[in-house]
């Protein structure tokens, strides 16, 4: 359930509230001064705080403590109590982020109602954080290919630091999953992970969304920077951030503080920033669309997330994972992959990368039969097929070649596809195509096919 920290300079009051709450099944901690209160928070943040406005013999009053806690622990609901209550104090407390305001002498039933509601709010916030973290299960860091292992090795090296990371790669490769992997394995794992899609926020609202707003009518409305305080702020598609906002984000990175829109107070934050982009940022800088200073601040550790075609060995594993995921989350049928489906998935073109694979699996599960293996016939194919499934329609160029040249061209393309499918592993390729390893080596040499390293994986190409 979590405990409640009660801070009041009157011993009788704080002990009375504590006894009432203990009778209701809550656990409590008590503080009589601001120093005692802050020490308890540093020891372990409570689930909820009951805070008196006026604290004798203290360096801070209730409003000062409220501001400090809301800056460092924005998820803790705070109920303000005061024997000197008036509307101005109540409004000031609510504007600073208090959950509610109760005037002394308080009604016990009223206090308990407020406490129950505030504790429910605290519980929902914690659950929401856990749910957001659970979203990564839909596309966990899964893979056994050399390219994937090289990526994970790079990510593991940056998890325990606070260094800013720039993730690059094509759309759909899983850059946000990589960012969440860094967060979930870092010292900030228990703090928020806030994602900012720079392309989806209207430019004229970007600053309000990031920095929040202050107004006499609505008080303080926190932005994403404050929500991410203590944790990770992830800028997706950073190249699409408006130029004016780029300058202000640069200042935040330098000073670790900012002003809300319409406000005058400096808000301090402790953030780790991870960014991603599908664009070539140096080219964006040359074109005047991205600030070079911001690029250097964000690009401390550059990490490239490989395309799905560079990790074809992982495709069956990912597809099976998505089958499990859709079965768990949507109740779609649990269907294994037939061998011909595995082979076809590994040889398909994947411009949409992992996201495209996930969408195809979902579509097959929705439209397909409720039982039995997923077969190649259910999958989309880039090949043009004749009505007779046993025939393949020849491309115009292939159809005009003499048999010897056409056979050589087919063998070259076929073996290139199979070698890349198996991540450059000659033994596995030879086993699949039904050739001895030495015979395959001779065939590849005669066709001018060589293997080389690319993105941490062995890939085949035609020797020029």
RODO-2510 file (C-alpha; in nm, 4 decimals, decimal comma):
residues 464
     n   res          X          Y          Z
     1     x     0,0000     0,0000     0,0000
     2     x     0,2919     0,2375     0,0692
     3     x     0,3460     0,4612     0,3690
     4     x     0,2306     0,8163     0,4497
     5     x     0,4677     1,0865     0,5738
     6     x     0,2975     1,3252     0,8194
     7     x     0,4772     1,6560     0,8776
     8     x     0,3361     1,8935     1,1422
     9     x     0,5087     2,1038     1,4084
    10     x     0,2384     2,0112     1,6642
    11     x     0,3198     1,6707     1,8073
    12     x    -0,0380     1,5994     1,9197
    13     x    -0,1730     1,6670     1,5695
    14     x     0,0724     1,4469     1,3831
    15     x     0,0346     1,1622     1,6332
    16     x    -0,3472     1,1870     1,6182
    17     x    -0,3458     1,1702     1,2372
    18     x    -0,1014     0,8800     1,2533
    19     x    -0,3191     0,6804     1,4945
    20     x    -0,6267     0,7357     1,2760
    21     x    -0,4441     0,6222     0,9636
    22     x    -0,2873     0,3186     1,1341
    23     x    -0,6368     0,2119     1,2453
    24     x    -0,7371     0,2312     0,8789
    25     x    -0,4548    -0,0006     0,7777
    26     x    -0,1977     0,2554     0,6606
    27     x     0,1655     0,2748     0,7725
    28     x     0,3025     0,6150     0,8681
    29     x     0,6200     0,8122     0,9357
    30     x     0,6308     1,1349     1,1375
    31     x     0,8314     1,4593     1,1076
    32     x     0,8127     1,7757     1,3172
    33     x     1,0437     2,0041     1,1160
    34     x     1,1369     2,0632     0,7548
    35     x     1,4774     1,9035     0,8108
    36     x     1,3189     1,5885     0,9529
    37     x     1,0710     1,5830     0,6640
    38     x     1,3386     1,6124     0,3930
    39     x     1,5532     1,3511     0,5681
    40     x     1,2628     1,1034     0,5603
    41     x     1,2049     1,1717     0,1905
    42     x     1,5732     1,1215     0,1124
    43     x     1,5647     0,7941     0,3062
    44     x     1,2646     0,6622     0,1077
    45     x     1,0043     0,8639    -0,0876
    46     x     0,6588     0,8026     0,0654
    47     x     0,3436     0,7065    -0,1235
    48     x     0,1721     1,0226     0,0055
    49     x     0,2466     1,3267     0,2237
    50     x     0,0323     1,5189     0,4739
    51     x     0,2029     1,8554     0,5149
    52     x     0,1370     2,1505     0,7455
    53     x     0,1835     2,4971     0,5927
    54     x     0,3365     2,6596     0,9013
    55     x     0,6344     2,4832     1,0608
    56     x     0,7974     2,6418     1,3670
    57     x     1,1732     2,6243     1,4090
    58     x     1,2175     2,5156     1,0468
    59     x     1,4247     2,6424     0,7557
    60     x     1,1399     2,5787     0,5096
    61     x     0,7653     2,6228     0,5304
    62     x     0,5105     2,3862     0,3767
    63     x     0,5029     2,5644     0,0411
    64     x     0,8837     2,5446     0,0144
    65     x     0,8742     2,1718     0,0898
    66     x     0,5890     2,1288    -0,1592
    67     x     0,7921     2,2948    -0,4372
    68     x     1,0988     2,0850    -0,3586
    69     x     0,9117     1,7536    -0,3491
    70     x     0,7158     1,8280    -0,6672
    71     x     1,0421     1,9090    -0,8430
    72     x     1,2254     1,5948    -0,7351
    73     x     0,9333     1,3500    -0,6865
    74     x     0,6433     1,4739    -0,9004
    75     x     0,4430     1,1544    -0,8536
    76     x     0,3939     1,1935    -0,4743
    77     x     0,0464     1,3342    -0,3891
    78     x     0,0649     1,6005    -0,1156
    79     x    -0,2291     1,6993     0,1064
    80     x    -0,1799     2,0420     0,2699
    81     x    -0,3261     2,1147     0,6155
    82     x    -0,3206     2,4435     0,8053
    83     x    -0,4849     2,6069     1,1053
    84     x    -0,4360     2,9461     0,9428
    85     x    -0,6079     2,8487     0,6219
    86     x    -0,7467     3,0980     0,3804
    87     x    -0,8331     3,0926     0,0145
    88     x    -0,5034     3,2532    -0,0916
    89     x    -0,2979     2,9803     0,0783
    90     x    -0,5191     2,7074    -0,0653
    91     x    -0,4883     2,8475    -0,4190
    92     x    -0,1112     2,8861    -0,3796
    93     x    -0,0776     2,5254    -0,2635
    94     x    -0,2909     2,3851    -0,5458
    95     x    -0,1006     2,5919    -0,8035
    96     x     0,2247     2,4469    -0,6757
    97     x     0,0923     2,0959    -0,7272
    98     x    -0,0774     2,0000    -0,3990
    99     x    -0,3396     1,7272    -0,4320
   100     x    -0,5815     1,8968    -0,1893
   101     x    -0,6051     2,1455     0,1001
   102     x    -0,7709     2,0782     0,4368
   103     x    -0,8209     2,3411     0,7068
   104     x    -0,7724     2,2736     1,0782
   105     x    -0,9638     2,1702     1,2782
   106     x    -1,0386     1,9042     1,0203
   107     x    -1,3182     1,6527     0,9997
   108     x    -1,1772     1,2997     1,0344
   109     x    -1,4148     1,1547     0,7746
   110     x    -1,3238     1,4300     0,5306
   111     x    -0,9527     1,3660     0,5891
   112     x    -0,9930     0,9923     0,5277
   113     x    -1,1862     1,0510     0,2047
   114     x    -0,9085     1,2778     0,0750
   115     x    -0,6382     1,0307     0,1853
   116     x    -0,8112     0,7370     0,0123
   117     x    -0,8480     0,9327    -0,3113
   118     x    -0,4889     1,0563    -0,2976
   119     x    -0,3547     0,7055    -0,2294
   120     x    -0,5576     0,5761    -0,5239
   121     x    -0,4015     0,8457    -0,7408
   122     x    -0,0568     0,7401    -0,6202
   123     x    -0,1322     0,3752    -0,6974
   124     x    -0,2612     0,4537    -1,0475
   125     x     0,0489     0,6597    -1,1257
   126     x     0,2758     0,3758    -1,0191
   127     x     0,0742     0,1263    -1,2240
   128     x     0,0842     0,3591    -1,5243
   129     x     0,4624     0,3759    -1,5031
   130     x     0,4785    -0,0036    -1,4871
   131     x     0,2402    -0,0364    -1,7829
   132     x     0,4533     0,2015    -1,9876
   133     x     0,7571    -0,0057    -1,9076
   134     x     0,5635    -0,3167    -2,0024
   135     x     0,5031    -0,1794    -2,3517
   136     x     0,8531    -0,2865    -2,4425
   137     x     0,7413    -0,6517    -2,4233
   138     x     0,5738    -0,6043    -2,7630
   139     x     0,9173    -0,5903    -2,9257
   140     x     1,1780    -0,6890    -2,6705
   141     x     1,5478    -0,6858    -2,7461
   142     x     1,5506    -1,0272    -2,9089
   143     x     1,8024    -1,1764    -3,1471
   144     x     2,0957    -1,4082    -3,1969
   145     x     2,2498    -1,2629    -3,5127
   146     x     2,5958    -1,1066    -3,5141
   147     x     2,4490    -0,7656    -3,5995
   148     x     2,2066    -0,7830    -3,3066
   149     x     2,4744    -0,8992    -3,0620
   150     x     2,6977    -0,6110    -3,1711
   151     x     2,4102    -0,3673    -3,1063
   152     x     2,3324    -0,5075    -2,7634
   153     x     2,7005    -0,4972    -2,6703
   154     x     2,7087    -0,1255    -2,7528
   155     x     2,3901    -0,0608    -2,5550
   156     x     2,5222    -0,2503    -2,2519
   157     x     2,8269    -0,0247    -2,2446
   158     x     2,6148     0,2903    -2,2007
   159     x     2,3434     0,1680    -1,9608
   160     x     2,5230     0,2561    -1,6367
   161     x     2,6413     0,5993    -1,7468
   162     x     2,4516     0,9251    -1,7893
   163     x     2,6026     0,9914    -2,1317
   164     x     2,3672     1,1177    -2,4004
   165     x     2,3039     0,8639    -2,6761
   166     x     2,2057     0,9266    -3,0393
   167     x     2,0347     0,6279    -3,2031
   168     x     2,0343     0,6226    -3,5827
   169     x     1,8719     0,3838    -3,8279
   170     x     1,5840     0,3391    -4,0689
   171     x     1,2202     0,3681    -3,9607
   172     x     1,0863     0,0606    -3,7842
   173     x     1,4213    -0,0837    -3,6772
   174     x     1,3417    -0,0519    -3,3058
   175     x     1,5233     0,2627    -3,1956
   176     x     1,2739     0,3312    -2,9148
   177     x     1,3088    -0,0286    -2,7959
   178     x     1,6850     0,0283    -2,7798
   179     x     1,6282     0,3496    -2,5818
   180     x     1,4003     0,1679    -2,3369
   181     x     1,6590    -0,1091    -2,3041
   182     x     1,9151     0,1514    -2,1947
   183     x     1,6665     0,2965    -1,9447
   184     x     1,5487    -0,0379    -1,8033
   185     x     1,9065    -0,1492    -1,7394
   186     x     2,0293     0,1826    -1,5985
   187     x     2,0446     0,3316    -1,2493
   188     x     1,7350     0,5348    -1,3484
   189     x     1,5212     0,2267    -1,4186
   190     x     1,2737     0,3078    -1,1386
   191     x     1,2251     0,6636    -1,2653
   192     x     1,0109     0,7734    -1,5631
   193     x     1,0823     0,7101    -1,9302
   194     x     0,9127     0,9885    -2,1251
   195     x     0,8990     0,9697    -2,5044
   196     x     0,8652     1,2868    -2,7129
   197     x     0,7673     1,2383    -3,0772
   198     x     0,9137     1,5531    -3,2258
   199     x     0,7306     1,5009    -3,5554
   200     x     0,3818     1,4598    -3,4084
   201     x     0,3637     1,7740    -3,1915
   202     x     0,2481     2,0952    -3,3561
   203     x     0,5438     2,3393    -3,3732
   204     x     0,3512     2,6186    -3,2001
   205     x     0,2732     2,3840    -2,9063
   206     x     0,6146     2,2212    -2,8746
   207     x     0,7472     2,4532    -2,6022
   208     x     0,4286     2,4300    -2,3960
   209     x     0,4346     2,0491    -2,4211
   210     x     0,8003     2,0305    -2,3197
   211     x     0,8291     2,3086    -2,0613
   212     x     0,4744     2,3313    -1,9257
   213     x     0,2739     2,6479    -1,8640
   214     x     0,1860     2,8860    -1,5815
   215     x    -0,1251     3,1034    -1,5811
   216     x    -0,3392     3,2761    -1,3132
   217     x    -0,6461     3,0861    -1,4285
   218     x    -0,5071     2,7327    -1,4464
   219     x    -0,2027     2,7506    -1,2217
   220     x     0,0926     2,5257    -1,3026
   221     x     0,0679     2,2705    -1,5815
   222     x     0,3774     2,0558    -1,6001
   223     x     0,5510     1,9719    -1,9239
   224     x     0,7265     1,6546    -2,0305
   225     x     1,0631     1,7704    -1,8978
   226     x     0,9264     1,7847    -1,5440
   227     x     0,7463     1,4527    -1,5880
   228     x     1,0773     1,2951    -1,6873
   229     x     1,2686     1,4455    -1,3929
   230     x     1,5059     1,1878    -1,2480
   231     x     1,4582     0,9569    -1,5446
   232     x     1,5055     0,9507    -1,9204
   233     x     1,3694     1,1900    -2,1830
   234     x     1,3639     1,0282    -2,5264
   235     x     1,3453     1,2552    -2,8317
   236     x     1,2128     1,0494    -3,1219
   237     x     1,2905     1,1994    -3,4642
   238     x     1,4901     1,4851    -3,3131
   239     x     1,5551     1,6279    -3,6614
   240     x     1,1897     1,7344    -3,6794
   241     x     1,2110     1,9597    -3,3729
   242     x     1,1346     2,3285    -3,4556
   243     x     1,4475     2,5444    -3,4730
   244     x     1,3292     2,7810    -3,1980
   245     x     1,2747     2,4878    -2,9613
   246     x     1,6171     2,3480    -3,0505
   247     x     1,7795     2,6583    -2,9005
   248     x     1,5853     2,6238    -2,5748
   249     x     1,6561     2,2510    -2,5450
   250     x     2,0239     2,3278    -2,5959
   251     x     2,0057     2,5694    -2,3008
   252     x     1,8321     2,3039    -2,0863
   253     x     2,1098     2,0561    -2,1632
   254     x     2,3707     2,3096    -2,0600
   255     x     2,1987     2,4544    -1,7506
   256     x     1,9694     2,1670    -1,6435
   257     x     1,6933     2,4216    -1,5802
   258     x     1,4239     2,6130    -1,7700
   259     x     1,1195     2,8371    -1,7313
   260     x     0,7639     2,7260    -1,7961
   261     x     0,5735     2,9160    -2,0663
   262     x     0,4251     3,2215    -1,8914
   263     x     0,6325     3,1645    -1,5786
   264     x     0,9337     3,3353    -1,4238
   265     x     1,0653     3,0690    -1,1830
   266     x     1,3591     2,8521    -1,2890
   267     x     1,2671     2,4829    -1,2764
   268     x     1,5613     2,2479    -1,2192
   269     x     1,5615     1,8985    -1,3656
   270     x     1,7915     1,5963    -1,3582
   271     x     1,7547     1,4183    -1,6910
   272     x     1,9295     1,1718    -1,9138
   273     x     1,8554     1,2475    -2,2791
   274     x     1,8438     0,9847    -2,5540
   275     x     1,7643     1,0893    -2,9112
   276     x     1,6934     0,9123    -3,2375
   277     x     1,6662     1,0034    -3,6029
   278     x     1,6137     0,8447    -3,9429
   279     x     1,7721     1,1478    -4,1114
   280     x     2,1336     1,2377    -4,1810
   281     x     2,1830     1,5115    -3,9215
   282     x     2,5100     1,6479    -4,0687
   283     x     2,3160     1,7083    -4,3927
   284     x     2,0363     1,8723    -4,1932
   285     x     2,2973     2,0977    -4,0317
   286     x     2,4418     2,1931    -4,3703
   287     x     2,0902     2,2780    -4,4890
   288     x     2,0353     2,5049    -4,1872
   289     x     1,7554     2,2915    -4,0410
   290     x     1,9379     2,1639    -3,7337
   291     x     2,1655     2,3394    -3,4862
   292     x     2,5212     2,2118    -3,4890
   293     x     2,5701     2,2908    -3,1173
   294     x     2,2666     2,0789    -3,0263
   295     x     2,3920     1,7946    -3,2443
   296     x     2,7255     1,7878    -3,0620
   297     x     2,5478     1,7923    -2,7231
   298     x     2,3202     1,5015    -2,8176
   299     x     2,5632     1,2927    -3,0219
   300     x     2,7961     1,1999    -2,7335
   301     x     2,7580     0,8259    -2,7982
   302     x     2,6300     0,7448    -3,1496
   303     x     2,4785     0,3966    -3,1914
   304     x     2,3408     0,2606    -3,5189
   305     x     2,0407     0,0256    -3,5008
   306     x     2,0690    -0,2252    -3,7887
   307     x     1,7963    -0,2847    -4,0447
   308     x     1,6072    -0,6137    -4,0392
   309     x     1,7768    -0,7239    -4,3627
   310     x     2,1100    -0,7107    -4,1763
   311     x     1,9796    -0,9531    -3,9133
   312     x     1,7733    -1,2015    -4,1163
   313     x     1,8661    -1,4845    -3,8774
   314     x     1,6494    -1,3143    -3,6136
   315     x     1,3308    -1,2967    -3,8233
   316     x     1,1759    -1,6330    -3,7180
   317     x     1,2531    -1,5590    -3,3512
   318     x     1,0907    -1,2152    -3,3766
   319     x     0,7896    -1,3513    -3,5660
   320     x     0,7293    -1,6180    -3,2996
   321     x     0,7624    -1,3545    -3,0312
   322     x     0,4946    -1,1422    -3,1987
   323     x     0,2657    -1,4458    -3,2215
   324     x     0,3034    -1,4899    -2,8438
   325     x     0,2484    -1,1175    -2,7890
   326     x    -0,0748    -1,0992    -2,9905
   327     x    -0,2016    -1,4155    -2,8242
   328     x    -0,1425    -1,2646    -2,4794
   329     x    -0,2669    -0,9111    -2,5473
   330     x    -0,5434    -0,9652    -2,8051
   331     x    -0,6389    -1,3294    -2,7693
   332     x    -0,5342    -1,4060    -3,1270
   333     x    -0,4598    -1,7744    -3,2002
   334     x    -0,1273    -1,9207    -3,0960
   335     x     0,0082    -2,0649    -3,4225
   336     x     0,3572    -2,2013    -3,4922
   337     x     0,5537    -2,1074    -3,8037
   338     x     0,5842    -2,3744    -4,0703
   339     x     0,9294    -2,4239    -4,2212
   340     x     0,8282    -2,2764    -4,5575
   341     x     0,6974    -1,9641    -4,3790
   342     x     1,0272    -1,9254    -4,1940
   343     x     1,2210    -1,9486    -4,5187
   344     x     0,9975    -1,7000    -4,7004
   345     x     1,0084    -1,4468    -4,4147
   346     x     1,3872    -1,4600    -4,4174
   347     x     1,4063    -1,3913    -4,7907
   348     x     1,1454    -1,1130    -4,8154
   349     x     1,2256    -0,7450    -4,8628
   350     x     1,1695    -0,5471    -4,5406
   351     x     1,1545    -0,1702    -4,6058
   352     x     0,9475    -0,1304    -4,2866
   353     x     1,1861    -0,3439    -4,0800
   354     x     1,0688    -0,4928    -3,7469
   355     x     0,7522    -0,2811    -3,7461
   356     x     0,6534    -0,4268    -4,0843
   357     x     0,7174    -0,7814    -3,9575
   358     x     0,4964    -0,7184    -3,6546
   359     x     0,2149    -0,5869    -3,8755
   360     x     0,2353    -0,8886    -4,1073
   361     x     0,2169    -1,1328    -3,8155
   362     x    -0,0874    -0,9514    -3,6761
   363     x    -0,2618    -0,9553    -4,0141
   364     x    -0,1979    -1,3277    -4,0645
   365     x    -0,3323    -1,4097    -3,7178
   366     x    -0,6464    -1,2006    -3,7746
   367     x    -0,7254    -1,3262    -4,1261
   368     x    -0,5903    -1,6797    -4,1076
   369     x    -0,7296    -2,0045    -3,9763
   370     x    -0,7687    -2,0500    -3,6009
   371     x    -0,5452    -2,3549    -3,5922
   372     x    -0,2513    -2,5133    -3,7666
   373     x     0,0835    -2,3797    -3,8711
   374     x     0,1334    -2,0438    -4,0421
   375     x     0,2378    -2,1381    -4,3956
   376     x     0,4100    -1,9482    -4,6747
   377     x     0,0807    -1,9239    -4,8674
   378     x    -0,0551    -1,6888    -4,5984
   379     x     0,2365    -1,4465    -4,6252
   380     x     0,2694    -1,1602    -4,8726
   381     x     0,5442    -1,2194    -5,1256
   382     x     0,7458    -0,9863    -5,3436
   383     x     0,7642    -1,2573    -5,6083
   384     x     0,5145    -1,2574    -5,8924
   385     x     0,3517    -1,5983    -5,9046
   386     x     0,1465    -1,7610    -6,1763
   387     x    -0,2000    -1,8996    -6,0951
   388     x    -0,0288    -2,2367    -6,0899
   389     x     0,1734    -2,2216    -5,7657
   390     x     0,4316    -2,4586    -5,9130
   391     x     0,5329    -2,2044    -6,1789
   392     x     0,7273    -1,8802    -6,1340
   393     x     0,6803    -1,5935    -6,3781
   394     x     1,0182    -1,4978    -6,5248
   395     x     1,1244    -1,1360    -6,5336
   396     x     1,1722    -0,9849    -6,8795
   397     x     1,5519    -0,9773    -6,8538
   398     x     1,5812    -1,3364    -6,7361
   399     x     1,3426    -1,4636    -7,0036
   400     x     1,5583    -1,3197    -7,2836
   401     x     1,8844    -1,4876    -7,1721
   402     x     2,0245    -1,8146    -7,3033
   403     x     1,9740    -2,1088    -7,0656
   404     x     2,3376    -2,1145    -6,9427
   405     x     2,3414    -1,7439    -6,8539
   406     x     1,9934    -1,7570    -6,7013
   407     x     2,0899    -2,0558    -6,4859
   408     x     2,4077    -1,8816    -6,3692
   409     x     2,2128    -1,5649    -6,2833
   410     x     1,9500    -1,7648    -6,0939
   411     x     2,2099    -1,9651    -5,9007
   412     x     2,3968    -1,6489    -5,8047
   413     x     2,0834    -1,4700    -5,6762
   414     x     1,9524    -1,7824    -5,5046
   415     x     2,2764    -1,8486    -5,3180
   416     x     2,3193    -1,4805    -5,2282
   417     x     1,9705    -1,4884    -5,0749
   418     x     2,0352    -1,8077    -4,8782
   419     x     2,3765    -1,7021    -4,7465
   420     x     2,2392    -1,3685    -4,6261
   421     x     1,9390    -1,5478    -4,4775
   422     x     2,1748    -1,7537    -4,2607
   423     x     2,3954    -1,4572    -4,1671
   424     x     2,6889    -1,5663    -4,3833
   425     x     2,7088    -1,9110    -4,2189
   426     x     2,8363    -2,1382    -4,4996
   427     x     2,7710    -2,4627    -4,3098
   428     x     2,4035    -2,3829    -4,2468
   429     x     2,3609    -2,2606    -4,6048
   430     x     2,5163    -2,5771    -4,7448
   431     x     2,2892    -2,7930    -4,5283
   432     x     1,9765    -2,6064    -4,6424
   433     x     2,0567    -2,6060    -5,0169
   434     x     2,1665    -2,9704    -5,0068
   435     x     2,5324    -2,9297    -5,1001
   436     x     2,8595    -3,0314    -4,9421
   437     x     3,0398    -2,7367    -4,7837
   438     x     3,3398    -2,7739    -5,0162
   439     x     3,1136    -2,7955    -5,3214
   440     x     2,9313    -2,4818    -5,2124
   441     x     3,2611    -2,2960    -5,1729
   442     x     3,3591    -2,3955    -5,5279
   443     x     3,0204    -2,2908    -5,6632
   444     x     3,0369    -1,9515    -5,4901
   445     x     3,3857    -1,8930    -5,6256
   446     x     3,2779    -1,9776    -5,9796
   447     x     2,9821    -1,7370    -5,9497
   448     x     3,1994    -1,4562    -5,8107
   449     x     3,0183    -1,4502    -5,4733
   450     x     3,2198    -1,3449    -5,1663
   451     x     3,1265    -1,2833    -4,8042
   452     x     3,2290    -0,9795    -4,6015
   453     x     3,1521    -0,8024    -4,2750
   454     x     2,8687    -0,5488    -4,2648
   455     x     2,7044    -0,4081    -3,9491
   456     x     2,8628    -0,6817    -3,7420
   457     x     2,7295    -0,9614    -3,9662
   458     x     2,8675    -1,1731    -4,2496
   459     x     2,6906    -1,0880    -4,5734
   460     x     2,7363    -1,2077    -4,9295
   461     x     2,7790    -0,9973    -5,2403
   462     x     2,8952    -1,0308    -5,5962
   463     x     3,2659    -0,9639    -5,6447
   464     x     3,3162    -0,6639    -5,8729
***
